[in-house]
Amino acid sequence: MIQSDMNNNYLYILIFGCQFFIYNLDAQIGGKHSYEFLNLPASARQTALGGHIVSVMDEDVTIAGSNPASLNGKMNNRISFSHNFHFAGVQNGYFGYGKEISKWKLNTHFAIQYINYV
């Protein structure tokens, strides 16, 4: 009787211990999130400054693509087009247009971002 209880205890310890190893297994390598390519910078200015520009408030429409809070009246009727070349044949581009609707006191932004790889 004591021997079977001891075997059951070892079994419980083994099952409990295996749970810690299961959570550390990785199924795939190569990134933390899916669709990581959507975080590519929209303009050469953002690329040069490290990816995201949070504290800039000017007429650059591409900033609104990564930070919608930066929309302002200076972006009215501004158009932006950019195309970036990355390593290994990866290219991405961005087209954006900013518009101020003064009747509703609203700043809007329309954008298309695309990626191409060979």
Secondary structure as GFF3:
##gff-version 3
##sequence-region A 1 118
A	DSSP	alpha_helix	2	22	.	.	.	ID=ss1
A	DSSP	three_ten_helix	36	39	.	.	.	ID=ss2
A	DSSP	alpha_helix	44	48	.	.	.	ID=ss3
A	DSSP	alpha_helix	63	66	.	.	.	ID=ss4
A	DSSP	three_ten_helix	68	70	.	.	.	ID=ss5
A	DSSP	three_ten_helix	73	75	.	.	.	ID=ss6
A	DSSP	beta_strand	78	85	.	.	.	ID=ss7
A	DSSP	three_ten_helix	87	89	.	.	.	ID=ss8
A	DSSP	beta_strand	91	101	.	.	.	ID=ss9
A	DSSP	beta_strand	106	116	.	.	.	ID=ss10
###
